[in-house]
Each structure stands twice: as C-alpha cells, then as structure tokens.
C-alpha cells in the first residue's frame, strides 16, 4: 500500500494519441447467423474504442442488411464439424430451425441483441454501413430494400478508396 | 494498491487510476476524475448516467455494458457518445468509480 500525492496519482490514458486516426473496415460476406455476429460485434467494440469503423456488406452478407431477412438469419449445423453432430443427423428436417433457435437463445442469454438491434447500436455509435453495388444488382435490390442505416450502395472501387490507410478484415 | 488524494480525500485506486472502493466515491471526486478523461464539466446529464452505473453496479455486482446503460438505463447511445466521447464505456465507468465493464457489447 502506497500513498501518492495528488499530482502523481495514476490516471488512465484513454485519449492518448497512439490510436488516433485508426480506421477499421470489415467486409461482411456471409449471411448465416453465426457469421453475421463476428463482424457486428467487432464493429461495435471498435466504435466503443473510438475507432472509425466501416462495414461493407457483400454477397451473402446482404442478408444482414436486407430488411426482409435481417431479423431471421439462420444457423445450419450442416458441414460444420465444430457442432460435433454426426453429418447424417445435422441434415435432418427441422435441424436447422432447432439449431438456429438454440443459438439465438444462447446469444440472448449473453445480453447480446438480435441483428437489427445490433445494427442500430452500431449506427448510433457512429459506424458506417455500406452495401455492395454488384450484390444489389444481382439480387435486384435498391436502397429502399435495405436497412435504413445503410448510407449508400457503393462499388468495390469506392470501398477500396474509403478503406485506404486502415485495417481491413474479410469475414 | 495505491492511496491517492482526489478532491482533497484519500481514496484507494488501482494501477490505472480506477477507484477500487465503491463507497469512497462522491461527486467532487467524480468531477476530478472527469477532468482526467477530458471532460471539463460534469453536467446533470453526465451525473444521471453516473448514478445509473453506480446503482446498477450495486444491484448486480458488475458494471453495466454500454448496451445495458441504453436498454435498462434508458440513455440514448448517441447521447452517451457525446457525453463521454470516443470511449464511453471506459470513461463513464472510470468517472462513476466502478470497474471497467467486461462484456463484449
């Protein structure tokens, strides 16, 4: 136990300049429940640390921002040895909805919100959401079909430009 | 463990400067802690958030996450980022005299 004068007491360095200008871009390319969360959780964490954060939704990642599907992402145990379920069993009828239900419950038990609400948190925290032009065209979707927090439908080139100088993760 | 003098009072702090004794906190200490994290003046809006953090910590034994501060405490996430810029979860827990939150959201 030591006593220190008020001038020498320990203080946190939350605003040190080391992380200044840090930027993170996440490419969300998968549309299953279990692959939607990693990107969204990381984005939310980065924003909470004051990091400029961009999410680029492409291909199956569109499921995360498509108003029709975002609240109903599924988890499939098929082809996933980490579920430790025999392959023949994992493909049985009803298995996907059961596995999805279980995963949703586990996520909710940790007080982690459903996908649409997590997107609300991310945008409220200042995160930027972008949709991929090619994926929108393939699926014949316009901005009106997408979650309202999506700022724009942009091209791959646009994304390369806006992610310049930062860290990029492909999920 | 270190004893530091904050706002004229001797309080226990950890190596990062977080208060370690829940009962040693008061608003004048909070005002000093706020300055450490770049908040020059604690407004009533700041204090309302701090009070929620402390009450929730006391009833649950752990610091609420940002999400909990917004869903249970009723504070808008955007507003929290304005009140405690850049790193709201860490800053508000520091000023409130409770441990850093450990949850992922």
Interface residues (C-beta under 8 A of the other chain):
Chain A: X1 X2 X3 X4 X5 X6 X9 X10 X11 X12 X14 X15 X41 X44 X45 X48 X49 X50 X110 X111 X112 X113 X118 X121 X124 X125 X126
Chain B: X1 X2 X3 X4 X5 X6 X10 X13 X14 X15 X16 X17 X18 X36 X37 X38 X65 X66 X67 X68 X70 X76 X77 X78 X81 X85 X86 X87 X88 X89 X90 X91 X94 X103 X104 X105
